Amino acid sequence: MSLDPITTAIYRRTAVDWRDARLGTSLAPAERLAAAFDDMPAAPVLDVGCGPGLLIPGLPGTVIGLDPVVEMLELLPDHAPGAVPVQAAAAGLPFATESIAGALGTKVYVHIDRPHLPMALAELHRVVKVGGPIELQFFAGDQDLTPLETDPMGGRRFTGWRPDLLRTVVEGAGFDIEALTIRADDQVDVIGITARRALTLPDIIGPGMRLLICGLNPSVYSAETLVGFGRPGNRFWPAALAAGIATVNREPRDALAHHGVGMTDLVKRATPRADELTTDEYRAGLARVEQLCAWLHPEVVCFVGLAGWRAAADRTATPGWQESDLGGSPVYVMPSTSGLNAHSSLGNLTDHLRHAATDRQ
């Protein structure tokens, strides 16, 4: 999930040349981010993949310049002497939850292989304050890490994104997109995203998932604690531990890393109760999850709670395997794990998760 090591090595060798070729770079992305703040931010602003800091003069307040390449950070005092340098990768941000006022990421995430971008953006969601603005740039296209024939440095590897899939991934990571633009650049079209960190859960997803858990939507409690099914009394985690699809309680990242179990939600909007959601929201959410399944190919997608699948796909659905798949992935539907569901015992919920994880149609 780190920055492409081949590209990182090239940046280490060519930091000064890279900087010299980009002197006079437009500050427009940084200035857009600065304009998104009503007042001077009290918390630091983060420049992810800052390089030598050419854009930092356009950012407000205290700025943290983060880059994995120390040779780039050594140039930071020449262009942003007040910035705080931090050597770290975009996919592993060494900051406390909600400690960053907003973030800039110009063409840094293009060096992370596409299936790992959701988790890198989940990290960004974790550290940025609710409502905090972000400005991101990606390359248009439809490829995983690949060298560009027109790259003047030669050998660097870039990803390219279809705008529709990129929107799905960024929204799934917990950001409300305010603008998505496409502009021509010297080498390849650039997709710009202006967004804000939403009060919701980020998708915890990646390649090689054997099971994708899909909740109805986050409770406000879960969105605030960043743990899906986190409200006291919800029986998902006890059932998941008993079913063997997780070994660490309330740690979705561990479940993904060690058990191949990902987590998303049918609707990203957080509410006190799931019955506040509309049929239109469920249908739009199902289209988003279908696109994720068609892209990442989880072995099974398991919907926790009948209401969403019934509203969006099959009004007569009953618990168990469904006749239709989703983006090529078999679908299993099970009862809600909420404590409000008195009709299902912990043992029954455990059995459903075990069937979804181990049985196949």
C-alpha positions as CSV (number, residue, x, y, z in Angstrom):
1,M,0.0,0.0,0.0
2,S,3.1,2.3,0.0
3,L,4.2,4.5,-2.8
4,D,5.5,2.6,-5.8
5,P,9.1,1.6,-4.8
6,I,10.4,1.9,-8.4
7,T,9.1,5.5,-8.7
8,T,10.3,6.3,-5.2
9,A,13.9,5.3,-6.1
10,I,13.7,7.5,-9.2
11,Y,12.6,10.5,-7.2
12,R,15.5,9.9,-4.7
13,R,18.0,10.1,-7.6
14,T,16.5,13.0,-9.4
15,A,15.0,15.3,-6.6
16,V,17.0,18.4,-7.6
17,D,16.4,17.9,-11.3
18,W,12.7,17.3,-10.7
19,R,12.5,20.5,-8.6
20,D,14.4,22.6,-11.2
21,A,12.1,21.5,-14.0
22,R,9.0,22.6,-12.0
23,L,10.1,26.0,-10.6
24,G,7.2,28.4,-11.2
25,T,4.5,25.7,-10.9
26,S,1.1,27.2,-10.5
27,L,-0.2,27.6,-7.0
28,A,-3.8,27.1,-8.1
29,P,-4.5,23.8,-6.3
30,A,-3.1,25.2,-3.1
31,E,-5.0,28.4,-3.5
32,R,-8.3,26.6,-4.0
33,L,-7.7,24.7,-0.8
34,A,-6.9,27.9,1.0
35,A,-10.1,29.5,-0.3
36,A,-12.2,26.6,1.2
37,F,-11.4,27.8,4.7
38,D,-13.7,30.4,6.2
39,D,-11.0,31.4,8.8
40,M,-7.4,30.7,9.3
41,P,-7.2,27.0,10.2
42,A,-6.3,26.3,13.8
43,A,-5.0,22.9,13.1
44,P,-2.2,22.1,10.6
45,V,-2.8,21.8,6.9
46,L,-1.2,18.7,5.2
47,D,0.5,18.6,1.8
48,V,0.6,14.9,1.0
49,G,3.6,14.1,-1.3
50,C,4.8,17.7,-1.0
51,G,8.1,17.1,-2.8
52,P,10.3,20.2,-2.4
53,G,7.3,22.2,-1.2
54,L,6.6,24.3,-4.4
55,L,2.9,24.5,-3.6
56,I,3.2,25.2,0.1
57,P,3.4,29.0,-0.2
58,G,-0.2,28.9,-1.4
59,L,-1.5,27.1,1.8
60,P,-2.7,28.8,4.9
61,G,-1.5,28.5,8.5
62,T,0.8,25.9,9.8
63,V,1.7,23.4,7.0
64,I,3.0,19.9,7.3
65,G,5.0,18.8,4.2
66,L,4.9,15.0,4.0
67,D,6.9,13.0,1.6
68,P,8.6,9.5,1.7
69,V,11.6,10.8,-0.2
70,V,14.1,12.5,2.2
71,E,15.9,14.1,-0.7
72,M,12.8,16.0,-1.5
73,L,12.3,17.1,2.1
74,E,15.9,18.4,2.2
75,L,14.8,21.0,-0.4
76,L,11.8,22.1,1.6
77,P,13.6,25.0,3.4
78,D,14.4,26.6,0.0
79,H,10.7,27.0,-0.9
80,A,8.7,26.6,2.3
81,P,11.0,27.5,5.2
82,G,8.1,27.6,7.7
83,A,6.7,24.1,6.8
84,V,7.1,21.1,9.1
85,P,8.8,18.3,7.3
86,V,7.6,14.7,7.9
87,Q,9.1,11.7,6.1
88,A,6.2,9.2,5.7
89,A,4.1,7.6,3.0
90,A,0.6,8.7,2.0
91,A,-0.8,5.3,2.9
92,G,0.4,5.4,6.5
93,L,-0.1,8.9,7.9
94,P,1.6,9.4,11.3
95,F,-1.0,11.7,12.7
96,A,-3.8,11.5,15.3
97,T,-7.4,11.1,14.2
98,E,-9.0,14.4,13.1
99,S,-5.8,16.3,13.8
100,I,-5.5,17.9,10.3
101,A,-7.6,20.9,9.1
102,G,-7.4,20.0,5.4
103,A,-5.2,18.3,2.9
104,L,-3.6,18.8,-0.5
105,G,-2.5,15.8,-2.6
106,T,-1.4,16.8,-6.2
107,K,-0.5,13.7,-8.3
108,V,0.9,11.8,-5.3
109,Y,-1.8,9.1,-5.2
110,V,-1.1,8.3,-8.9
111,H,1.9,6.4,-7.6
112,I,-0.2,4.0,-5.5
113,D,-1.6,1.0,-7.3
114,R,-5.3,1.4,-7.8
115,P,-6.6,-1.5,-5.7
116,H,-4.8,0.0,-2.7
117,L,-6.1,3.6,-3.1
118,P,-9.2,3.0,-1.0
119,M,-7.1,2.3,2.1
120,A,-4.8,5.2,1.4
121,L,-7.8,7.5,1.2
122,A,-9.2,5.9,4.3
123,E,-6.1,7.1,6.1
124,L,-6.6,10.6,4.8
125,H,-10.2,10.5,6.0
126,R,-9.1,9.4,9.4
127,V,-6.7,12.3,10.0
128,V,-8.7,15.1,8.5
129,K,-11.3,16.9,10.7
130,V,-15.0,16.4,9.8
131,G,-15.9,19.1,7.2
132,G,-12.2,19.7,6.4
133,P,-11.5,20.4,2.7
134,I,-9.2,18.4,0.4
135,E,-7.8,19.0,-3.1
136,L,-6.6,16.0,-5.0
137,Q,-5.3,15.4,-8.5
138,F,-5.1,12.1,-10.4
139,F,-4.4,11.1,-14.0
140,A,-7.2,10.1,-16.3
141,G,-7.0,6.7,-18.0
142,D,-7.8,3.1,-17.0
143,Q,-4.6,1.4,-15.9
144,D,-2.8,0.2,-12.9
145,L,0.9,1.2,-12.3
146,T,2.4,1.6,-15.7
147,P,5.3,3.7,-17.1
148,L,4.3,6.6,-19.4
149,E,6.1,6.8,-22.8
150,T,6.0,10.6,-22.5
151,D,7.6,10.7,-19.0
152,P,10.7,12.9,-19.3
153,M,12.3,11.2,-16.3
154,G,11.7,7.7,-17.6
155,G,10.7,4.7,-15.6
156,R,8.2,6.3,-13.2
157,R,5.0,4.3,-12.9
158,F,1.5,5.9,-12.8
159,T,-2.1,4.9,-12.5
160,G,-4.9,6.2,-14.6
161,W,-8.6,6.5,-13.5
162,R,-11.9,6.6,-15.2
163,P,-13.7,9.5,-13.6
164,D,-16.8,7.4,-12.7
165,L,-14.7,4.8,-10.9
166,L,-12.6,7.4,-9.2
167,R,-15.7,9.2,-7.9
168,T,-17.0,5.9,-6.5
169,V,-13.7,5.3,-4.7
170,V,-13.4,8.8,-3.3
171,E,-17.0,8.9,-2.1
172,G,-16.6,5.4,-0.6
173,A,-13.5,6.7,1.3
174,G,-15.8,9.1,3.1
175,F,-15.6,12.4,1.2
176,D,-18.4,14.6,-0.2
177,I,-17.2,15.6,-3.7
178,E,-18.0,19.2,-4.5
179,A,-16.3,19.3,-7.9
180,L,-14.7,16.9,-10.3
181,T,-12.9,18.5,-13.2
182,I,-10.8,17.2,-16.1
183,R,-8.1,19.3,-17.8
184,A,-5.5,18.6,-20.4
185,D,-1.9,18.4,-19.3
186,D,1.4,17.9,-21.1
187,Q,1.5,14.2,-20.6
188,V,-2.0,13.1,-19.7
189,D,-5.4,14.6,-18.7
190,V,-5.6,15.5,-15.0
191,I,-8.7,14.8,-12.8
192,G,-9.1,17.3,-10.1
193,I,-11.3,16.6,-7.1
194,T,-12.5,19.2,-4.6
195,A,-14.2,17.6,-1.6
196,R,-14.8,17.7,2.2
197,R,-14.4,15.0,4.8
198,A,-17.8,13.7,5.7
199,L,-19.1,12.3,9.0
200,T,-19.2,8.7,7.8
201,L,-17.2,5.6,7.6
202,P,-14.6,5.0,4.9
203,D,-14.6,1.9,2.9
204,I,-12.1,-0.7,4.3
205,I,-11.5,-2.6,1.1
206,G,-8.7,-3.9,-1.1
207,P,-7.6,-6.6,-3.5
208,G,-8.2,-10.3,-2.7
209,M,-11.2,-10.0,-0.5
210,R,-12.9,-13.3,0.3
211,L,-15.8,-11.5,1.8
212,L,-17.1,-8.0,1.5
213,I,-19.5,-7.0,4.3
214,C,-22.0,-4.3,3.4
215,G,-24.0,-2.6,6.1
216,L,-27.1,-0.5,5.5
217,N,-25.4,2.8,6.5
218,P,-23.2,4.0,9.4
219,S,-24.8,5.1,12.7
220,V,-23.7,8.5,13.9
221,Y,-21.9,6.7,16.7
222,S,-20.0,4.5,14.3
223,A,-19.1,7.4,12.1
224,E,-17.7,9.3,15.1
225,T,-15.7,6.3,16.3
226,L,-14.7,5.1,12.8
227,V,-15.8,1.5,13.7
228,G,-18.5,-0.1,11.6
229,F,-21.3,-1.7,13.6
230,G,-19.7,0.0,16.6
231,R,-22.8,1.1,18.6
232,P,-23.0,-0.7,22.0
233,G,-25.4,-3.5,21.7
234,N,-24.7,-4.2,18.0
235,R,-23.8,-7.9,17.7
236,F,-21.8,-7.8,14.5
237,W,-18.3,-8.0,16.1
238,P,-19.2,-10.8,18.6
239,A,-20.7,-12.7,15.7
240,A,-17.7,-12.0,13.5
241,L,-15.3,-13.3,16.1
242,A,-17.3,-16.4,16.7
243,A,-17.6,-17.1,13.0
244,G,-13.8,-16.7,12.6
245,I,-13.9,-13.9,10.1
246,A,-12.1,-11.6,12.5
247,T,-9.7,-12.2,15.4
248,V,-9.4,-8.6,16.8
249,N,-12.5,-7.0,18.2
250,R,-13.7,-3.8,16.5
251,E,-10.7,-3.6,14.2
252,P,-11.9,-3.6,10.6
253,R,-8.4,-2.9,9.2
254,D,-7.1,-6.1,10.9
255,A,-10.0,-8.1,9.5
256,L,-9.1,-6.9,6.0
257,A,-5.3,-7.4,6.4
258,H,-5.5,-10.9,8.0
259,H,-8.8,-12.4,7.0
260,G,-9.6,-10.8,3.6
261,V,-12.8,-9.3,5.0
262,G,-13.6,-5.9,3.7
263,M,-16.4,-3.5,4.9
264,T,-18.5,-0.9,3.1
265,D,-22.0,0.5,3.5
266,L,-24.9,0.6,1.1
267,V,-25.6,4.3,1.9
268,K,-22.7,6.5,3.2
269,R,-24.9,9.0,5.0
270,A,-24.8,8.5,8.7
271,T,-28.1,8.6,10.6
272,P,-29.3,7.8,14.1
273,R,-31.5,5.0,12.7
274,A,-31.4,3.1,9.4
275,D,-35.2,3.6,8.8
276,E,-34.4,7.3,8.0
277,L,-33.0,6.2,4.6
278,T,-34.9,6.4,1.3
279,T,-35.4,3.9,-1.4
280,D,-33.5,6.2,-3.8
281,E,-30.5,6.2,-1.5
282,Y,-30.5,2.4,-1.3
283,R,-30.7,2.1,-5.1
284,A,-27.9,4.6,-5.7
285,G,-25.8,2.9,-3.0
286,L,-26.4,-0.5,-4.7
287,A,-25.0,0.9,-7.9
288,R,-21.9,2.1,-6.1
289,V,-21.3,-1.3,-4.4
290,E,-21.9,-3.1,-7.7
291,Q,-19.2,-1.0,-9.3
292,L,-16.8,-1.9,-6.4
293,C,-17.6,-5.6,-6.9
294,A,-17.0,-5.4,-10.6
295,W,-13.7,-3.7,-10.0
296,L,-12.2,-5.6,-7.0
297,H,-14.0,-9.0,-7.4
298,P,-14.7,-10.0,-3.8
299,E,-15.5,-13.7,-3.6
300,V,-18.8,-12.9,-1.8
301,V,-20.6,-9.8,-0.8
302,C,-22.7,-10.1,2.3
303,F,-25.5,-7.6,3.0
304,V,-26.1,-7.2,6.7
305,G,-29.8,-6.2,7.1
306,L,-32.5,-7.2,4.7
307,A,-34.0,-3.7,4.3
308,G,-31.4,-2.4,1.8
309,W,-31.4,-5.4,-0.5
310,R,-35.2,-5.5,-0.5
311,A,-35.5,-1.8,-1.3
312,A,-32.9,-1.8,-4.0
313,A,-33.0,-5.2,-5.6
314,D,-35.6,-7.7,-4.5
315,R,-38.7,-6.9,-2.4
316,T,-39.3,-10.6,-1.6
317,A,-35.7,-11.5,-0.6
318,T,-35.2,-13.8,2.4
319,P,-32.0,-14.5,4.3
320,G,-29.4,-16.6,2.5
321,W,-27.9,-16.8,-0.9
322,Q,-29.7,-14.7,-3.6
323,E,-30.4,-15.6,-7.2
324,S,-28.7,-12.6,-8.7
325,D,-25.1,-11.6,-8.2
326,L,-23.6,-8.1,-7.9
327,G,-20.9,-7.1,-10.3
328,G,-20.0,-10.8,-10.7
329,S,-19.9,-11.5,-6.9
330,P,-22.4,-13.9,-5.3
331,V,-24.7,-12.2,-2.8
332,Y,-25.6,-13.4,0.6
333,V,-28.2,-11.5,2.7
334,M,-28.5,-11.8,6.4
335,P,-30.6,-10.2,9.2
336,S,-29.5,-7.0,10.9
337,T,-27.0,-7.4,13.8
338,S,-28.5,-4.3,15.5
339,G,-29.6,-4.9,19.1
340,L,-33.1,-3.7,18.0
341,N,-33.5,-6.9,16.0
342,A,-34.9,-9.2,18.7
343,H,-35.8,-11.9,16.1
344,S,-32.2,-13.0,15.6
345,S,-30.0,-14.5,18.3
346,L,-26.2,-14.1,18.4
347,G,-25.9,-17.8,17.4
348,N,-28.1,-17.2,14.4
349,L,-26.1,-14.2,13.3
350,T,-22.9,-16.1,13.7
351,D,-24.2,-18.9,11.5
352,H,-25.1,-16.5,8.8
353,L,-21.6,-14.9,8.7
354,R,-20.0,-18.4,8.8
355,H,-22.2,-19.5,5.8
356,A,-21.4,-16.3,3.9
357,A,-17.6,-16.8,4.4
358,T,-17.3,-20.5,3.9
359,D,-20.2,-21.8,1.8
360,R,-20.6,-21.1,-1.9
361,Q,-23.6,-21.4,-4.1
